[in-house]
């Protein structure tokens, strides 16, 4: 039997190849989801085609024995390509050429079931018909969507939804750890509950939308299943709207509709690695809410994949098999510290039996600065006044939500209940790291945790600054270090690459004992303040040369009184401070290198130290735990006057103890 031109499609038509190479997804065919499909010459098949994929048919596998030629015929909305491609002027029907593969696509979803058709004819050496394979196709569009371009909207089928890249020109959805508490009584982290108990909690979750388009009814037996890996199951939960009515309500409408809901069942997370999702045939949407459970850490990079698979029925008595999987990727938002160069909005201090005068001055200063003052009462702090050592403020951020998160130190002094019992609340999160089975040292207090303002170092931009911690000197064999669980946590956040300074030379061992940052009204935007024994001796020698050698330090403090001449003649004190200056100089070089600073960016403050038990303490109060409450005060910093210890009546900069929340609601942090 001879085959006429009318019975076959012109496989070599150039416009057909051009159209096929890029279809509705705007992806090259070789980058599209490809699915192997088998033809059958003994019965007519019905198949579901997912728009944006490629059906890959090996024509040789289904060809009857002795088949030499083939021809393809299809409905106008079905496109195909043959590979290896036949000659443009080759014979019709087309001869087999090795493993001949037919690649099929369709541009748009079907309006009704089985509205498209594909047929393949097989011929022998004499072009006699040996068999015919027929497939009725139903095109269905399905997309699991997230906010991959980070504009606050869940766009349809973003081509970058299955990958993640950092930066302002990057892409990929962001997920928040649900570490606040919607409940004021019997507080607990929202992430500890495997159900949605308040609709307001949905604001802390990332939106995800399942969108479908196609006929109102599909062939019987097809299913949708959402699934995650076992590793991701402890890091994420996914909830969905239960009813179609809920799908079409906005979050705002729901908030006013009712306070407590049970219409958001858990889909995957925890023990549930996979679950069937109700199929929404036709043109429909279903809303999902994705909840982060863990911050990035040493054993968790922060990336999470969520998959949605379409399953088709197999032979009777056998389970369904997947024909298509859509995948989206989230990254858990890092915990971010903020520098004390930002304007504060709230200052946290402790009330103790001996600091009434301090609190009176603090109230006045805070009021004049336009900030709020939060005082932790003695019945809660139990005499522990070191707020900065117990907590560090940070925040988490995404296009749909942001809130402050307090990092609780493993120090766990008498203030240990304050961050959880007082700070944790709605839109105020909490995170901690515990050093199980390992002794915690003074270096685990958060006076030993700081962050720089934004810097650029050798062309690399750190728009959120760099975290600064204190550790033992690299060559030390028995030095103290910040506990590993905290260091692992800080490094895993990635966006504020930590710098390790040498602070074990100090008795307490905190970096805030010898350095801090203040804002400056210039392009750099800040200055680094460093304690400097050399600057102290230069100051005292100037006083001595000016005839003030008998001026007293610690005037009125009895036995502690000492003159400038006595300080300059104390050889032991000089030797101790020579050692201290060497330690500070080592850190100075590290900070210049790692923060891209030069000497003009550093202000040396005149601070002396004493060495006790081979470790140093400040001879008089230095700049520990400061919060800059007023605009830049660099003109006041040439002589420090802490508690009347300076030999002259120099003005005192208003750098105050305590923690502070800066005005910028995106960058809440501690003062250091």
N, C-alpha and C positions, 0 to 999 in steps of 0.2 A: 504494500500500500504506500503510495507516494503521499507526502505531506505538503499541503499548499501553504503559501506565505501567510494566509489568514489564520492558520491554526496556531501560530507561535508568535511570541513577542520578539522584537528586534533587540537582542541582548547587547549589541554593540553600539547602540545609539549614544553619541557623546553627551547629550544633555541629560540622559538618564544617569550616567555615571557621575556627572557633576552634581546633580540633585541628591544622589544617594550618599555621596561622600560626606555631606553635612546635612543633617535633617533638623527637626524641630529643636533638639537640645543644643544645637550649635556646637556639637562635639564631633571630632573626626570619628569615623566608624570604628577604627581600631581602639578608641578610648571608651566606647560605649559598652554597656553591660551586654554580654553575648550569652545566649542560651542555645544549647544543642537541641535540635528538634528532629524527630524521626518521622519519615513518611511511611505510608502503608498502601501497597497496591491492591490489598484484598478488602479494604473497607474504607469508607469515608470517615475522616477525622474532624473533630471540632476542637479548636484551640483558642486559648486566650492570649492575645498579644499585648504586652505592656508597652505603651508609647515611650519612646526614648531608648528602647533596647533593640537588639539585633537577634533575629532567629537564624541560627546557623544550621543549614541542612546539608549533610554529606550525601550527595545524590547517588554515589556508588553503593552505599550501605543498603539503600532501599531498592536498588535496581534489580529487576529480574535477571536470572542467568542469561548470558550471551547478549546483554544490552550493549549496544555500540553507540547509539545516538540518544539524544533527549531534546525535548522542547518544553518551554515554560509559558503558561498563560495565567494571567491574574487580573483582578479587578483594578480599576483605574487608581484607587487610593493605596494600592500595595506597590511598593518599589522593591526592586531586587537588583543584585549584582552577582555575576558568576566569577569565581576565581578558581584556577587561573583564568583570566579573561580570554574568551575565544577571539579569533581574528575578526576584525570588523567586516571583512568581506568574505568570511568563511561560509561554508555550506549550511543550509537549513534542512533538516534539524541539525543541532550542534553535536559534534562528536565529543565523547568523553576524553578528558585530558588528565590522566592520573587521577588523583583524588579531587574530583570536581565538587566544589562547595557552592551552595546557593545561599546568599545573605539577603534576608528580608527585613524591611522596615515599613512602618505606616506612620504618617504624619500626625493624624488626629484621631481622637477617640470615636468609637462607633456610636451611632444613635440608637441602633437596635442590635439585638443579639444576632451573630452569624451573618453580618451584612456584607462581608468580603469573602473572596474565594481565591484559592491558588490551586492550579492543577499542573501536574508534571506528567508528560507522556514519555514512555521509554520505547526505543525501537531497536530492531536487530540490524544485521549487516546490510540487509536489503531494504532498510527503513520500514520494515513491517512492524506493526504495533505489538509490543510484548506486554504492556501493562500501563495502568494509569493510576496516579495517586492524587486524591482530592482532599483539600483541607478547607473547611469553613472557618474563617477568622473573625474574632470579636476583639476590637482594639479598646483597651481600657487604660486610662491614665491614672497613675497613683504616685503620690509624692509625700514623703515625710519631710517636713520643712522646719527650719530653725532660723534664727536671726544671724545668718552667716556673715552679713556685711556690717553688723553691729550698729545699725541705725535705729534700733528700738522697734522695728517692724519685722514680722516673720514673712519674708518674701517667698514667692512660689519657686520651688525647684532651683535654688541657687546652685550653680555648678561647683562652688567651693564648699558646699555644706558637709562634704565627707572628708575634709582636711582642715588643718589649722596652721596659721602662720602669725607670728608676733608682729607688732608695730602698727603705726597709723595707716599704713597701706596694706596691712595684713588682712586676714579673714578667719572665720571660724566662730562658732557660738561660744558664749561665756556662761559659766554655771557658778552660782554662789553656794557656799556652804551654809546651810540653814542653821546657823549657830546662835540665833537670838531666841527669845522666848515670848510667845504671844500671851502667856499666862502670867499674871502678877502674883497669884497665890500658888503655892506648891510649885515653885519654879523648876523648870527643867529645859534643856535645850530642845528646840523643835525637832532637830534631827534625830532625837532619841525616840520619837514616836512614829510608828509605821502607818499612821493614818493622818488625814487632814481633819483637825478638830475645829479650826476656825478658817473661814474663807480669807481673812486678812493674811493668813500664812502663805497664800498662793502668790502674793506679791514678791516673796523672797525666792520663788522658784522661777526657772526659765521656761518661757512658753515654747511649745512644740505643737505643730499642727499637721494632722493627716488630711490630705486633700485628695479627692477622687473625682474623676470625670468619665462618663461613659453611659451605657444603657442602664435603665432602671433595674434590669434583671440580668444576671450573669448565668452561665451554665451552672448546673447544680454541682455542689461539692467543693467549690473553691473557698479558701479560708485565708485570713490575714493573721499573722502571728508576730508579736514583738518579742525580741530576745536580746540578752546582753551576755557578756562573758562572765565566768565565775569570779574572775579577778575584779571586774567592775562592780559586781553585785554588792560588795561591802562599801562602795564609794558613792552609789547613786540609787535613787528611787524615782519611779515614774508613776504618776497618777493620771487618771483621765476623767472626763465628764461622763457620767453614767447615762444620761438621757439626751436625746436630740434637742430637747427644750433647753437643757443646760448648755448645749454647744452654741446656741445662738444668743445666749446672754453674755453681755460684757462683764468683766470683773467688777466694774463699778456698780452695775445693776445688781449683781449678786451680793455685793457688800451691803446694800440697802435692803436686799430681799430677806436675808436672814444672817444671823451672826454665826451660828454653828451649822455645819453641813455634814451629811454623810453621803453626798452624791459624787464623791471623788474617790472611787476605788483604786487600790494599788494594782498596777499592771506588772511591773518588774522591779526587782530589788530584794536584797536579803536572800531568802530561800527561793524566791520566785525568779528563775532565770529566763523563763519563757511563758507567754500566756497569749491565748487567742484574743484578738481584738474584734469587736463587732464590725462586720463588713457594711460599709456605707456605699451601696451601689448608687449609680447616678452621679449627679453633681452635688457633692456634700463635703463637709469639713467636720473633723473631730479635734477638740482641744486637749492637749496633754500638758502636764506641769512636771518639770524635771527638778529634782531636789538633790543638791550636793550634800554629801555626808562627811567627807574628809578633805582636809587641806592637803596640798602637795607635801610630800615628805620623802625621806630617803628611799622608801619602798613604793612610792606612788608618784609618778611624773605629773599627774594632774589631768591627763587625757582620758576621755571616756567615750566609747562608741555605743550607739544605740541602733539596733537593726530592726527593720520591718520586712518580713518575707511573705510573698504570695505563695500559697500551697495549692497544688492541683490534685484532684482525685486520681488515684492509681487504680489498679485492678481491684475488684471486690475482695474484701477481706485483708487488704494491705493498707498501710498508712499513706497519707498524702505525701507528695514530694515537692520541694521548693522549685519554683520556676523563675523567681525574681526576688532580689533583696535590695532594699534601699537602706542607706547607711548615713547617719549624721554623727558628727564629732563635736564634743564639748571640751573645753578646758576649764578646770576649776579655777576661779579667780584667786590670785595670791593674796595673802595677808600683807598689807603695805604699811610701813611706818611713815610718819611725817616729821620733818625737822622742826626744831623750836624757833626757826626764823619766821614761821608763819604767825599771823596775828592770832592770839588765843581768844577763845570764847568762854572757857570755863577753867577754873583753877581748883585743884583738889589738894586739901591739906588735912592734917590730923590735929585734933584737940587733945592736949595732954595736961597733966596737972601743973606743968611749969611753963606753959607757953601762952598765957593770956595776953601779954603785951604784944607778942608776935602776931597773934590773931587779930588784935585791934589794928595794928599797922597794916596787916594784910587786907583786912576788910576795906580800909580807906584806899589803899593803893589799887585794889581790884575794882572798887567802885569808880575811881578816877579813870581807870583804863577802859571802862565800859564792858567789863567781863562779869561773869558769874562766879561766885565762890561756893564750893561745896565742901563742907567740913565733915570729916569722919569723926563721930563722937568717941570718947574714950571707952565706952562700954563695948564698942566694936573693935577699935584698934588695940585695946588692952595694953596701952603704953607703947606700942610700936608706931613710931612717928614717920618711918621711912617709906612714904607713899611711893616715891620713885623706884625704890628697890623692889617693891611688890608687883607693880604693874607697868605695862607699856601700852600706850594707845596706838591703834592702827585703824585700818578700814578695809573693806572689800567693796568692789565696784563692778558694775555691769551696765549695759545700756538701759535695763529695765528697773534697776534698783541698786542702791548703795546704802551702807550704814557702817558706823564705827564698830570695831571689834577690839576688845581688851585682851592682851596677851598676859596671862597670869604666870608669874615666875614660879619655878620649882623651889624657890627659897622657902615659901610657906612659913613665914613668921606669924606673929600674932595678928597681922592684918589679912591673913589668908582667906577669910570669909568675905571680905569687902567686895572684891571684884564680882563674885558670883551672886552674893545676896543683895548687893546694892546696884551694881552697874548693869548686870545682865537684865534685859527686858525687851520689850517690843522695839525692833529696829536698833538694838544695841547688843552686839554679839559677844561671845566669850570663847576663848580657846586657851588651852594650857598644854604643857608637856611635862611629864613626870619621869624623873630619873629612877626607875625601879631598881632596887637592890644596889644602888650606888650612892655614896655619900655626896651631898650637895655642898659646894664650897661657896665662899663669899663671892666668887666670880660669877655665880649663877643669879645674883641679884641684878636687877635691871638698871642700876646706875652704871652697869657694865655693858649696856646696850644703847647705842646711839645711832643716828642716821644723819648723813650730810645733806645739805641742800642740793638741788640739781647741779650736775657738773658734766663737763665734756673732757675726756681724757684721751689724748692721742687720736682724736677724731671719733671716738666712740662716745655716744651720748647716753647719759644716765638721767633721764628726765625726772625720775623719782628719787634721785640721790643714791648713796650707797650706805648700807648698814655698816656700823663700826662696833666691833666687840674687842674685849681684852682677853688675852691668853698668856700662857707662860712663854718665855723666850724660847725660840726654836731649838736651842742646844740644851735646854734644861732637862734633867732626867727625873726630877721630883717636883716639878712646878705644878701650880694649880691651873686648871683650865675650866672654861665654861663647859658644862656637861654636854655630852655628845648629842643627846636627843634634842636639845635646844639648837645647837649648831646645825644639825641635820635639817631641822625645820626651817631655819633661816636661809640656808643655802638653797633649799628646795623651792623657795618662792621665786627665785630666778631674777626678778625685775630690779632688785636692789643688791647686786652682787656684794657680799660682805668683804670687809677689810679686817684683818686680824692685827691688832696692836699688841705690844708688850706691856701688860699692866700688872703682872705678878710681882713687880718690884715694889708695889704699894702694899701696905699692910692690909687694907681692905680690898684693893685690887680692882677698882672701878675706873674705867676710862674717863668718867665725868669728873674725876678728881684733878685732872690736869688738862682737859680740853673741853671746848664747847664752841658753838657757832653763834654769831649774831648777824642780823641783817645789815646791809650797807647800801646807801643810795647811789649805786653805780652799776655798770654793766655786769660786774661779777655778782653783785647782789648779796654778798655776805663776806664776813671775815672769820677766820679761824682764830680763836683765842687759845693760847698755850701758856700754861704755867712756866715760869722761867726763873730759876734761882739766879742766873747771871744778871737778869734785869733787876732783881732785888738788890744784889750787891752793887750794881751800878747806881741805883737809886740811893742806897745808904752811903756810898762813898761821896756822892754829890752832896748829901746832907752834911756829912762830916766836913767836907771841904768848905761848905758854906757856914761853918761855925755852929752846927746843930748836933755835934757829937754826943751831947748829954741829953738830947731829946729822948723821951722814954716811949718804949712800946709797952702795951698792956698797962697803960697808966691807970692807977687806982685798983689794980688787981693784986696788990701786995707782993708776995714772993715771986710772982711771975713777971714783975716789972723788970725791964732790961733796957739799957741805953743803946744808942746807935754804935757808940764806940765799943761797947762790950760785944755786940753782935759781930762787928768787923774783926775783933781780936780773937774770936773763938775759932781756933784752928780745927777742932773736931767738927764743928758745925760746917766749916768750909769744906772739909773732906767729904762729909755726908752729902752736901749739896753739889759737889763736883760729880759724885756718883749719880745723883738724881738727874743732874743736867745731861749726863751722858745717856741715861735711859730715855729722857724726853727727846733728846736730839735724834736718837734712833727712830722713835715714833714720828718725829717731825719729817724725817726723810721719807718714811713710808707714806705719810699723808700727802706730802708734796707729789710723790710719784703716782699714787693711786687716785688722787683727786685732781690732778693737773694743776697744782698750786705753785706759785713762786713766793719768794720772801715778802713781797708787797701784799700778799693776801693773808699774812699771818701777823697777829699782834701778840707780842710777848707781855704777859702780865707778871708783875713782881711778886712771886710766891716763893717762900722758903719752906724747907721740909726738915724733919728730924728722922733719923733712922732708928727703928726699934726692932729688935729681933731680926736684923738683916732686911727689914722692909720699912718703907718710908711712910710717914704721915705728915700732913701739912702742919707747919709750925704755927700758923694762924689760919683761920678759915679762908678757904680759897673759893672756887666757883662750883662747888658740888651742888647738883640738883637745882639748876637755875631755869627760870622761865622768864623770858623777856616780855614784860607786860606793856612797855611803851615803845614808840618808834625808835629807830636806831639811836643809840646813846654812846657812840664811839668817842664823842668829845668828852665823855665823863670817865673814860676807862684808862686815862694815863696814870692815875694813882688810885689804887683800891683801898677802901677804908672799911674792912669788915669788923664790925663790933668794936670800934674804937682802937684797933691795933695799929693804925698808921700813925706816924709821928707828927703828922700835920692834919689840919682840918679839911682835907680834900673831900669833895662831894662823893657820895656813894652811888654807883649805878644801881638801878632798880632791877636787879636780877634776883628773882625770888625763889625760895624752895617750893617744891610741890610739882604735881603734874599739871599739864594744861592742854585743853582742846583748842586748836586754832580755828579761826573764823571760817576758813574754806571748808565747806562741808564734805568736800571730796578728799580731804587730806587731814584727817583727824589724827593727832599724835601726841606723844608725851614731850615734856619740856626737856628732859635730860638735865 
